[in-house]
C-alpha cells in the first residue's frame, strides 16, 4: 500500500539505525494507517450522533441521555473491533457484530429489571436494604445470562477458567472477599436501613449507602466515611433511629454539700425550656452515682427523631444551660479533690533563722 510505503520511508528517515526495513514492511504499516483513519472516522460519527441525540433527548433528563450515550459508545467499540478483525484477520467481523448486539440486548434487559426494582419495589415501601440486595442479585443473574448468550455451548470451559481465576483472585484478595460476604450478611440481617442515624466504630453518622464492600456513613460534620463491611459486621451497632424518639442523657456533677432539691429544680427548668425536649414522656433528673468528688446527676429527656442529627450540638447546649442554671441557683460544681491519709502522724519541724543560715553555708 502507498500509505504504508510512505510511513515506512518516514520512519527510516527518523530512525536511520533501522536496517532492512520492518517485519511485514508496508503491509503492516498500511493496515495500521487504515485502522487509524477508520478509527478517526468512526469517532467523528459517534461524536456527531451523540451531539444530535443529546439535543433530541434533552427533555428526558440526564439518565436517558446517559443510556443513549452508552449505546453509541458500545456501537462505536463494536464497529472498531469489527474493523480490527477485518484488517488483521483476528476473528470474524460477523461474530464481533453478533456479540455487540447481544450486549446491547443484555443492557436493555438490565435497564428493564432496574426500572422495575426502582419504581415497583421502592414505591411499595420495600426496605431499601432488600431493594439493594435484589438489585445485586438481578445483576449477577443478568451477567450470567449474558455470558451464556455470548459463549453459547462453550460456556462450560469458560466457567471452569473463571472458577480457577476466581480461586486465585480470592486467595490474593481475602479482605475484599470477606467484605463481600459481610455485605451480603448486612443486607440480609438489616441492623440498619439507609437514612438511619447510627454509631459505628465509634463514629456517629447517617447511613448513606451500603455496597457489597463498604458501608458509607455521613457524620454531623459532613464527612463521608466508608467503613469496610467486615468491620461493621463484627462490631457493635447502635441504631439511634430504629425506635422513633430518642432519650438523651447529659451528666452533671454537684458538690456533696449542695442542696439536691434546688439543683434538681434548676436542671428540670433547663430541660423544660429547651425546644427540642419533648413534654411527654416528661423530662427527669436522676442521681446517677455518688462519685469521688461530686454527686453525679443526669439530665434525661426525649427528643424527636428529626433532632437526632443535632445530637452533639443539643448535648452541648444542655450542658452549657445546666452550668448557667446551677450558677444562678447557687449550687456549686466541685473540682476533683483528694484526701491523703498517713499511717503515722506527721511531725512539723520549725527552724530558726540562724539554723537556716548555717545549713546554707
Secondary structure, DSSP 8 states (H G I E B T S, - for coil): -HHHHHHHHHHHHH-TT--S--TTHHHHHHHHHHHHHHHHHHHHHHHHHHHHHHHHTGGG-HHHHHHHHHHHHHHHHHHHHHHHHHHH--S-HHHHHHHHHHHHHHHHHHHHHHHHIIIIITTTT--HHHHHHHHHHHHHHHHHHHHHHHHGGGHHHHHHHHHHHHHHHHHHTHHHHHHHHHHHHHHHH-SS-TT-EEEETTEEEEEEEE-SSEEEEEETT--EEEEEHHHHHHS-EEESSTTSSEEEEEEEEE-TTS-HHHHHHHHHHHHHHSTTB-SSS--EEEEEEE-SSSEEEEEEEEE-GGGGGGHHHHHHHHHHHHHHHHHHHT------------SS--------HHHHHHHH-
